[in-house]
């Protein structure tokens, strides 16, 4: 059975995509820790990040780097945090999160019912920053 992330990638469920390429996608978290919280997800269904082929793992990190750089511009955080937890969905995903302090990375702070307008705004800001940087995988 496909994971929820595969169903989002395939368009069965909605997602606010900011990146698409042949190997991965990136879309906003529906329960963001901070505005702009983005998930970088391989198209391949791999449960644990240590089971990823090394080349795919490197690609995901490169995309997370591009996303994080755009988040610095779009949201002006102090830092961008990166989490690979993988307990809630059995499909590798990198959480790329603009943060002001370390506590911003706590899943206990996830926004459970964010306003759709706030998510749309964050996606638009991030896509604009990616486009301004001439990123190759910007999704519209």
Secondary structure, 3 states (H helix, E strand, C coil): CCCHHHHHHCCCCCCCEEEECCCEEEEECCCCCCCCCEEEEECCCCCCHHHCCHHHHHHHHHHHHHHHHHHHHHHCCCEEEEECCCCCCCCCEEEEEEECCHHHHCHHHCCCCCCHHHHHHHHHHHHHHHHHCCCCCECC
